[in-house]
Amino acid sequence: MESAPRPEELIEAAKRYLEGKSSLPELNGISLSMVEFYRKTNPGSKYLCWAKKWEDMINRRWNEMGEQGEPINEAEFRTWLKKQIELSTLNIGM
């Protein structure tokens, strides 16, 4: 059985993103792997809900196919990431 993706992986990638050392595709890949894992193994997991929120915000920023009804700009996304990192240090929102 595959191991569960850890929320810390996403938080660390977010920190690297804010430093210019990561990308939206990396963030998307981590969040998507978490969503897929928890959908299969534990659909009621709080981590599934958390990862879906990340996936939604990443997609709103990336808007790769122009299909997001409510895209966000880079400044909004960076503000959101900073808030998520702050919440993670308090272990809130997971």
Secondary structure, DSSP 8 states (H G I E B T S, - for coil): ------HHHHHHHHHHHHTTS--HHHHHHHHHHHHHHHHHH-TT-HHHHHHHHHHHHHHHHH-TTS--SS---HHHHHHHHHHHHHHHHTT---
